[in-house]
Amino acid sequence: MKKFLKITLIAMFIGFPSCSDLLEKQPIDIISDAVVWDDTRLVEAYLDQIFSEMLFMFSESPWEDGIGSHLWGIHDKICMSDEARHAFPWYPVYATWGRGLLNVGGGFDEYWLYPTIRSCNEMLEKMETSAIDDANKKRLIATARWARAMCYFAMVKRYGGIPLITVVQKIDALPEDLFLPRNREVDVYDFIINEMDFIFEDLEPAAAGGYPTKWAALALKSRAALYAASIATWGTVQLDGITGIPATEKNRFWTACYEASDMLIHNSGHSLYNKYPEDKIMNFRQLFVDENSNPESIYAFQFTGQDAVGFNHGWDMFTSPQGFTAWAGGSCAVYLDMVEEFENADGSPGTFDEDKYTAGLWDADELFAHKEPRFFASIYTQNTPFQGKTVDYYTSLILPDNSVIREGFYEGVRAQGLGNYDGGAVSGFGILKYVDESKINPGNWSSDTDWMVFRLGEIYLNMAEACVELGRDGEALNLLNTIRERAGVAQLTSVDREKVRHERKIELAFESHRWYDLRRWRIATTELSKPFKGLVYSLDYNSTNSGGPWKFKISVTPNVDGDNEKRFFERHYYLPISSWRTSNNPKLVENPGYSQ
């Protein structure tokens, strides 16, 4: 049966053709395969459809809707990690998944991307006989292979080995050809890396918006090799290699990561964002919202905004502090533990002095005055400047008689700040990174800020990690210090594995890396199975009439997750294939630790 790709056309007819003319004409609302695969623009339209399905690239979290989303799931990876909890206690990432209640039924972070992979395979098959000129054909084929490799990487880092399908499966094929077993995990990573080597020369050094360049291929190779090397170094081989990578492979993958990263840093023309070198806080904030020739962005998932045709999102509404949004801001509550990870600008530890700051009353600005610039660019808390005002995160009001109220007003002063609406100030901190402060009162589907899937700062850290594991400490130190100099924090004098991991935690905070990093390092069972702290501000009413800064009584919540304390079990290093998939295809062996 002949296949057709339908697209919308607008046509205007003048006059009336004869019946014979009508019978001889092709339908005007469909375009046949024969036309599609010989036309560069139509093949690009087909590719656009493929890329529109690859929503995992945006923050590594599923969307609930199609074009545009209110993004309840946008914070899932952040709130599954040791960076934050979800502010709203009914949300599953807080009440279910974060507690470790993830079993063979699945349901969390589901990405089984074979429909998109099939679309890539179909395009690659059709392009073999396409009449498109060789240069464009190579570029289009390379783009489809990059997209397919991205899909496989999204799955292998979740599930381990999965079936590698690189041809179009026929609907009338025998069951043994349709239902395939899982490949070994090492085979999937090798496939991704080899694909990037193969297509590198066929991709352009610059590309139209939304399309990968040759440097995006190197970035995927750098990240995939980093993950594979980590699993070979710290993982365990199970199910005959379906999960886990032999330790004998680790140096090969560390070297691949090193080489891809080195070439990208020194040959791509990309550079660390540094448009505001004299203002380190502004520089780091603008890195994530400046879409005007941003030199650090290697590949970004693009958005077009509220009223445009295309994609948009709700990051600003759900992440901005409450009191500045249409509804439900501050939904990602950053842990005090995460705040403590940010060093002071002089390089000294940023540990919160609980004994000091829980005694007496304090101006909120005093608490973190010495923090490095990335803290102020990444996190907001009480008194953080925002849209010409300040964030209000206090949760109660201390009256002149030392009694405390949490509702209403006293002498015109609110009992709690606007930022605590619906419990939004549960931890005392929120995420400022990627928030576009120019959006006044942002609503759902109102954001058009692109999401950097790959940026050069990550590549520096990938290479630094590979250097440490390969014994190239001098290079690792230079890479970390380049990142720290841009950030405005003191230089390191030595380097080791923990310092590399620490720098990665700060530089890439809230970019959906941390949960995967803890898993690939195989330390999530300890780092995520413990209580995390929050900070509580109580406003002293007397200070509001003193003519000076408002003062607060500070207290620390030792377990801000309450009854939903995080738990990470050994089985969670791989997500479940899930019972419904294994029942559909008996050759899909379930991952270790998930009972059928």
N, C-alpha and C positions, 0 to 999 in steps of 0.2 A: 504494500500500500504506500502510495506517495505521501510524504510528510510535508506539512506546511508550517511555516512560522508566521503567525498572525501579528500584524502591527496595525495601528490606527492610521488611517489616511484621510485627508480632507481633499475632496475633489469637486470641481465645478464643471458642469456640462452645458454646452450650448448646442441647441438643435436636437433632433431625434434621429438616431441611427436606424438603419434597416434591420429587419429581423435576422438576416444572414450575418450582418456585422456583429450583432449581439452574440450570436451563437459562436462566432469565431474568437471573441475576446476572452481574455482571462479575467477572473474575478479581481476587482480592484482593491478588496480589503484583505487580501492575503498575498504573501510572497512565497514562491516556491523555493525549495532547497537549492535548485539549480541556480537561482538568482542570488540567494543569500551568500553562499560560500564563494562566489566570484566577485563580491562587492565589499571593498574594505570597510565602508561605513556600516554596512549591515552586519558584518562580522564583529565590528566594534560594539554595535548595539547588542549583539548576542553576549559579548563579553561583559557589557554593562549589567546585563541581567544576572550573570554569574556573580559579579562583584556585589550586587545588591543583596545576594543571598548570604554573603560571608560576614554576617553581623558579629560573629565571634571576634572579629578584629577590633571591634569597639569595646574596650574595657573588659574583654573576655567574659562577658555576661550576656545571657539571652535577653531578647526583647519579647514583650508580650504582644506587641502590635506590629503592623507592617511598616508603612511609611510613617515615621514619627513614633515616639513612645514616651510614656511618662516615666519609664525606666525604674520601676520598683526593683528590678534586679541589677541595676547598674553597680550597686555597692557590694554585690555578693562576694567577690574575691577579697575585697578590702575587709569586709566584716567576717570573713572566714579566717582571716589571718590574725596576727598579733598586733595589727595596726589599730583596729577599731571594732566596735560592736554596732549593730543596727540600733538606732534610737527608739524604734517602735517595737515593743515587746511581742507583738502578735506576728511579726514578719518571720517566715520560716528560717531564714539564715540565722536568726537569733534563737528562735524557740525550738527549732528542730535540727537543721543541718549542722550548725555550729556546735551543738551538744554532742555531735557524733552519731546522731540517729539517722544514719545513712546505710541502707542495707541493699540486698539484692534487687529490691523493687526499683532502685534508682530514683530518679526525679530531680536530682541536683545537677546543674551544669551539663545538661544533656546536649551533646553535639555528635550526632551520628550522620556524617556529612556525605553519604554516598549519592544522594540525588544531585548535589552540586558537582561531585566528582564525575558522575555520569555525564553531566552537561559538558564538562571539560573534555572527557574522552570522546564524546560525540563531535565536538568541534575539531579536536586533533585528528580524528578519522577523516572528517570531511575536507580538512585542509590539505590532505595528501594529494587530492586531485584538483585543488582550487586553481583558477586561472589568475589569481592575484599575483602581482610582481613579486619576485623573490625577496626583496628587502622587506616589504610589508608582510609577506607571508611568514618570514622568520620571526619578525617582531611579534606578530599575533600569536604564533605558535608558542613562542617563549613566554608570553604573557599568560596564556592558558596553563602552561606547565607550572608557572610560578603560583597561580591560583590553586591548582591541584595540590601542589606541595604544601601550601599554607593549610589546606584542609587536612592533609595527612598529619602535619605537625600538630594542629589543634586536637586531633584525636589521639595521636600516640602519646602526648604528654598527659592525657587524661586516662587512657585505658591501657597503655602499653601496646604490645603487638596487635595489629588489626589486619584484616585482609587487604592486601595490595591489589587493587583492580585498576589496570591501565588500558583496558580495551572495553568497547561497548558490549555489554552482555545482551544477548538476543532473548527476546521474550519466550521464544519456542525452544530455548536451549534445554538440555537435560538437567535435572536437579543437581547432579554432581558438578555441573559447570556453573550453575547459578549460585549454589550455596557453598561458599568457600570457607576453609579454615583460616584461622589467624596466622599471619606471618610472625616470625620472631621480631622482638622489639628492635634488635640491632639492624635487621633488614629494612625496617621502615625508616629508621634514621639514616641509614646508608642511601636509601632511595631519595630522600629529601636532599641530602648533601650532594649526591651525584647529579641530581636534576639541576641544582643551582650552578654547578660547574659547567654543565652542558649548555645552559641557556645564557650564561653570562655574556658571551660575545654577541648574542643576538638581541639583547636588550639595549636600549639607548642610555647614554649617560644622563639624559633629561627626558621626561615623558609628560604627556598630557595629564592634567589633574586626575588623581585616582588610579592611574596606571603605574605599575612598578618600573623602576629603572634597574640598570645593572647593579647599582649600589643597594637596592632593595633585595636583590638576589643574594648579595654578599651578607647583608644584615640577617636574612633568614638563615643562611649557612652558619654565621657566627652564633646565633642563638640556638639553633638545632644541635650544633656540635657541642656547645656548652652543656646542654641538657644531657646529651648522650654520654659525654665524658663524666658528668656528675653521677649518672646512674651506674656507669662502669666502675667508678671509684668507690661509691658508698652504697650501692644497691645490692640486691641479692637475686641471683638467677633462679627462676622458678618456672614450672610448666615447660621444661625443656627449652627455655629461652623465650617463650612467649612474653614473659615479663622478666626484666632484668637484662643486663649486658655484661658479658664476661670481663673480668678485671684486666685481662690481657689487651683489651681494646682501648683502655682509658687514654694512654698517651697519644694514640692515633687521633682520637677525637679532640683532646686538648690542643694538639698541634693544628688540627683543622680549624678550630675556633681561633687560635692565635693568628694563623695566616690570613684568614678571612677578615678578621678585625684589623689587623695591621694594614692590609691593603686598602680597606675602606677608610681608615683614619688618614693615611698618607697619600692616597691617590684619587679620592672621590671628589675633592673640592668642597666637601661638607666641612663645617667647622662648628665649634661650640658657640652657642648664642652668647653674644657679648656686646649688644647695642648700647647698654647703659653701664659701662664699666665703673663709673663713679658711684652708682647706686645699686649695690648688690641685691637688695631686696626687690627693687623694681625689675632688675634684670632677670631674676629667676622667675618672678611672676609673669613677666611679659613673654618669656620663653614659651609658655603654654597657651597663650592667647594671640600671639602675634603671627598672623598668617601672611604677612607681607614680606616675601622673600626670606623666610626663616632658614638660615643656613644649617641649623641643626636637624631639621626635619628630613629624614630619609624617605619615609613613606607615611602618609597620613590617610586615615579614613575620612572622607570628606562629607560635610553637611552643608545644606543650602538655606536653612532657616525656616522660620515659622510660616511665612506666606509664599515661599517659593515651591516650585515643583521638585520634589526629591526628598531627601532625608533631613530630619531634624531631631532634636532630643531635649530632655529635660534636666540635664546636669545642673544647670544654674538654679533651677527652682528647688530641686531636692537636696542640693549641697550647700547653697548659700545659707547664711545664718537666718534663723526664724526672725520674723519681724521685718524682713527685707524681701520677702517672696509672696507670691499669690497664695501659697499654701504649702505646708509640710517641708519647710526648709530644715537644714541641720539633721538630716536623717542618718548621717554616718557619724557616730560619736567616737572620736579618737581617744584612745587610752592614754592615761598619764604615763604609763610605761613607755609608750611610743614617743611622747614628748621628751622624756628623759634621755632618749637615744640621741637627740640633737645636742651636739656639744656646745659649749660656750665658744665664742669667736676666737678666744685665745687657745683653743684646743683642749681645755680642761673638761672633765666630765660634766654632763648636763644634769646630773642627778638632782632631783627635787629635795631640798632640805626640809623634810617634813617636821622635824622638831622645831626648827626656827620659824617656819611659816604658819604653823598651826597654833602658835602662841601670839596673842595680841591681834591687832588690826593692821591691815596692809592695803596700800594702794596697789591695785592689780598690776599696774605697769612695773612694779618693783620685782615681781615674782620671776620674770623671765628676761630681765633687762640685758643680761649678758649673753643671751643665746646668739648663735650664728645666724646669718641672714636667711638661710633656707628655712629656718623655723618660722620666721615672720611671713615668708612668702608662701608657706605650705599649710599653715594651721592658724585658725582664729580661736580666740578665747575672750574672756571678759575684757572690755576696753579696746579690742582690736579696731582700728579705724576702718570704716566701711561706708562708702557712698556719702562721705561728709559727716557721718555720725559715728557712733561706736557700738560694738556688739554688746548686748545686755544678756549676760548669762547667769546672773545671780538667781538663786532659787527660793530665797526667803528674805525677810526684812526683820532686823533686830530693832525693837522699839526702845525708847529711852529707859523703860523699866527693865530692860534685858529680856522681856518676853519676845517671842518670835511668831510672826504671822506668815502664812504662805498663800493667802488669797486676799483679793481686794486691794484697798489702798489705806495708807495712813498719812494724814495731812498732805494729801496730793501725791504721795510717793507710792509707786506700785509695790505690792508685796513680793513680786518676782518679776524679773526682766522679761522683755518680749521674746527673748531667745529661748525661754523655757516653756513656751506654749507646747502643750501636748507632750511634755517631758523631753523636749529637744536638747536641753542642756544636761542630759543624764551623766555625761562624763566630764563636762566642763570644756570640751574642745570640739572643733569641727574642721572640715577640710576647706582650705582656701585655694589649693592648687587647681588649675583649670577653670576656676570661677571667673567669669567675665563681669567685673564690677560695674561696667558701663550699662549693663542691663538692669534698668530700674524696675523693681517689682516683677521679676520674671515669672512667667506662667508656664504651664505644661506645653511642650512642643515649641518652645520659643528660642532654643539655643541652636546656633549654627557653628560653634567652635569645632574645628577639625580635631580629631584624636590622632596623635602621633603613635602609630603602630611601632615604628622604629625611629629612634633618634640617636644622635652620635654619642650623647652622654652614656647611654647603655652600652654602646660598643666599646668605649673606653673601659668600662667596668668588666665587660665580658673578657676583654684582652688582659686586664689586670689579674683576673681570676685564673685565666689560663697560664699566665706568666708565673704566678705563685706555685701552681701545681706542677709546672715544668722546671722549676728552679731558677727562673729569671727574675729574681727579687728586685734587682735594680730597675728593670723596665717597669715592673708593677708599681714601684714607688713613684716613678716619674708620672705614670698615668694617673694614679690617685691624686698626686699633688697638683696636676693640671686641673682636675675636677675641683679640688678644694680651693685652688687659687681663684677660679671663676666664682666659686660660692662665697668667698670671703671668710674662710676659716683657716686657722694656722696650719702650716705645712707639717707633714709627718717626717720623722727622721728614720723610721724603720717600717717594715711592712711584714705582715704575715696573713694567714688565711682569715683570721677573725677580723682584722682591720679591713680587708677587702670586703668581707660580708657586711661589716658595719657601714662602710661607705655606700654600698649598694642599697642598704635599707633606707638610708637618708636621702640619697640622690633620687632614687626611684620610688620614693614613698607615694602611695595611693595611685600608682599607675598599673595596678594589677599584676605586679611581678612577685610580691612578697610571698603569697600563698604557694605559688609554684616553686619559688626558691627554697622554702622550708621543706617542701616535698622532695625536690631533687637532691638536696643535701642530706635527706633522710634524718632530719632532726625535728620534724613536726610533732612527733609523739611526745617529746619533752617540752618543746617551745609553745605548743598550743594546748597542752593539758594542764592548765594551772589557772589560778585567778588573776585577773587584771584590775588595775586601779583606775579610779576616776577622781576628779577634783570638784569640790562643791564651794561655791561662793555664797556667802550670806552678807547682804548689805547692812551696814550700820547706819541707821537713820540719822543719828546725830551728825555724822560726817557730811550729810547732804546739805547741812546749814552752816558748815564751817568756813565756806569760802575757798576751801582747798579741794584737792582731789577726793573723790569718794573712797571710803575705806571699807574693807571686807574682812570678815572672819573666814578663815580658810580651814576646810576639813578634807580629809582624804577618805574616799570610799574604798576599802580594801578589796572588795569583790563587786565590781560594778555590773557584772553579769548576773549577780544574784543566783537564783535557782537554775539558771541556764548557763552555768560555767562551761567554758569550752572543753571539748574532749576530742582528741584525734587518736584513732587506733591504727595499728600497723596496716590493716587492710586498706586504709584510706590513701595510701601512697598510690593506689590505682583506684579509679572509680569503677563501680560494677558495670559489666557489660549489660546486665539486667536480665531478669527472668523472661521478659517478653521477647527479647532478641534471641536468647539461647533456645527458647521454645520454638521460635520460627526457623532457626537454623541450628540444628543439633551439633554442627561442627564448630560452633563458637563456644569454646571452653570458657567457663566463668573464671573471673580473677580470684586469686587466693583469698580466703577469709570470708567470702560471701556464700552462705549456705543457700542451696536451691529451694 
